[in-house]
Amino acid sequence: MSISTTSIEQLSINAIRTLSMDAVQQANSGHPGTPMALAPIAYTIWNKHLKYDPANPHWHARDRFVLSCGHASMLLYSTLNVAGVKKADGSSEPSITLEDIKNFRQLHSPCAGHPEVHEAAGIETTTGPLGQGVANSVGMAIAGKWQAARFDDIFGYDVYALCSDGDLMEGISTEAASTAGHLKLSNLCWVYDDNKITIEGDTDLAFSEDIAGKFRAMGWHVIDIEDANDVAALDKAFTEFKQTTDKPTLIVVHSIIAWGAPTKANTHGAHGAPLGDDEIAATKAAYGWTCDKFEVPAEVYEHFNANLGARGAEAKAKWDADFEKFSKENADKAATWSSIMSGELPAGWDADIPSFPADAKGVATRASSGKVLNAIAAKVPGMLGGSADLEPSTKTGLTFEGAGSFQPDTYCGRNFHFGIREHAMAAIGNGMALCGLRPYVSTFFVFSDYLRPSLRLSAIMGAPVLYIFTHDSIGVGEDGPTHQPVEHLAAIRAIPNVAVFRPGDSNEVGECYKTAMQLTDRPSVLVLTRQNLPTLDREKYACPSGSSKGAYILADCEGTPEVLLMGTGSELSLVVDAYEKLTADGVKARAISVPCLELFYEQDAEYQKQVMPCDVPARVAVEAGIRQCWDRLLGLQGEFVGMKSFGASAPADELFPYFGITTDNVVEAAKKSIGK
């Protein structure tokens, strides 16, 4: 193909390229080379293959396009502009305007440095940390397969993810690819930009894998394309993907970064810096491009509208008719699917949450969690998930009739087996949540380290993924410090927009689940014990419904207390016992349960002062983790009973006294705080 061909296809491709070059140059920041190289791929997917109605960008059955190499964000923004994607279903306003593109990487522009899912229609997920996008795409493909199998084929769709060398170097991508290959997700297509360039230089410096062979070994269909500019070959490859029904597809495309740039093509200098005005002018001349800066010829918009626009409108109209027919013939299924996609909890969803009788021996909160989870999931049809090969320990299996297992033979089950792939598991959960489902994922709390980047992205995107972490402290016991979380509560609480729940008994477990399910703008984390905890007598102590406010008065004295005792999780029973001892000693104490610090901080000042009066500076916090994140409540006079080091290998009932986490030490700390 001649570099200066003036065909409408090449004109459209070059429009994507030049918008990207101009935007990066104006921002004096960004990555121009990859959009220049991959414009033919974006063009071919969007204009020839994507089942997508630009006038209805939130249509649930649309195909998804994920730009996993988020640093190439201008490729996506330019494509959304020329493709005529609208701001919302039925809107006449563009999702991405030329003015938005001119403000690339500027404050309040939807064209952020890396794509952010809620900034503009057509951005399906937030990408940037490499590997996250492709892992999200597996979750999206799972959601499509599940809806098609559970309800009807009309609810299925394909997922395209464009990824880079960097994406495939990250470990999460191999975890995700292995999962997709095992599940035979034939509706998933990754397009690998094999340009052999990274920031430091040629990929040969650090990367010599046989990617095609690796993916074939993981159960993928692999197609190789020698030239990213060969639109006919790309077209044929995507058609082959859609005809492959028993496995996911990887299309390996060999490209030249900054294609067409006279001096910077095929160099790492085009990866993360503007080309410069002179290089841009020379590149546009090589393209035969005569339009002004940020100008798109009208025929490019017309071309996309005649192809993507017309095809998408026809597909959406057909789907509407199919859905109407399906609704008449399957009213209950249609109502269930619509309820799931609405994001609203069905009537009576919490009616069967069990209550637990007072019991000095009690049960582990992981066990009561399993009962609560099943009670809720049985009533919430879009709730599904699993663990990283730990279901017998985390108690996260759905056992009610019809729950089933998600496997290639049916795809309709609600129990998932993620294998020992924590990082991909969480990212897959994000992809499922972005498609309207309510996923949960689970592992031991100490292994939250392996998935933290995906949890952080859950928070950034406001994705309501439920994280169920068990084995939450030195209560793990004999497995020792490698498996005993110490700093993890502080680490997870440090992430903005995450609600971290550590319930103190089984009835608080139910209330924390009930609260978490109603939080649809953030992920929720449940932190649960391995060991048994006493189930408090709620006729003697306060109702656990106060958990919804993050903290509540569990037991109180008459008048103003001398000291506030605060606790979470397995240490709440120590707070209660210390309260009883102090009361018997004539000390006015107040016992406070704090299952969720984040929600307590969101309460109004009046409620916060009611629970923790400012004129009571004597305070003790008790938690089998580090002190960090408690100082805001403890102030200068408060004391902390908890961990200051890693744990040790011994039975749990020996470890708590060894590390000083006892009732007597709570009492001593209270008296010390009062005496300050």
Buried (B, 14 or more C-beta within 10 A) or exposed (E): EEEEEEEBBBBBBBBBBBBBBBBBBBBEBBBBBBBBBBBBBBBBBBBBBBBBBBBBBEBBBBBBBBBBBBBBBBBBBBBBBBBBBBBEEEEEEBBBBBEBBBBBBBEEBBBBBBBBBEBBBBBBBBBBBBBBBBBBBBBBBBBBBBBBBBBBEBBBBBBBBBBBBBBBBBEBBBBBBBBBBBBBBBBBBBBBBBBBBBEEBEBEEEBEEEBBEBBBEBBBBBBBBEBBBBBEBBBBBBEBBBEBEEBBBBBBBBBBBBBBBEBBBBBBBBBBBBBBEEBBEBBBEBBBBEBEBBBBBEEBBEBBBEBBBEBBBEBBEEBEEBBEEBBEEBEEBBEBBEBBBEEEBBEEBBEEBEEBEBBEEBBBBBBBBBBBBBBBBBBBBBBBBBBBBBBEBBBBBBEEEEBBBBBEEEBBBBBBBBBEBBBBBBBBBBBBBBBBBBBBBBBBBBBBBBBBBBBBBBBBBBBBBBBBBBBBBBBBBEBBBEBBBBBBBBBBBEBEBBBBBBBBBBBBBBBBBBBBBEBBEBBBBBBBBBBBBBBBEBEEBBEBBBBBBBBBBBBBBEEEBBBBBBBBBBBBBBBBBBBBBBBEEEBBBBBBBBBBBBBBEEBEEEBBEEBBEEEBBBBBBBBBBBBBBBEEBBBEBBBBBBBEEEBBBEEBEEBBEEBBBBBEBBBBBBBBBBEE
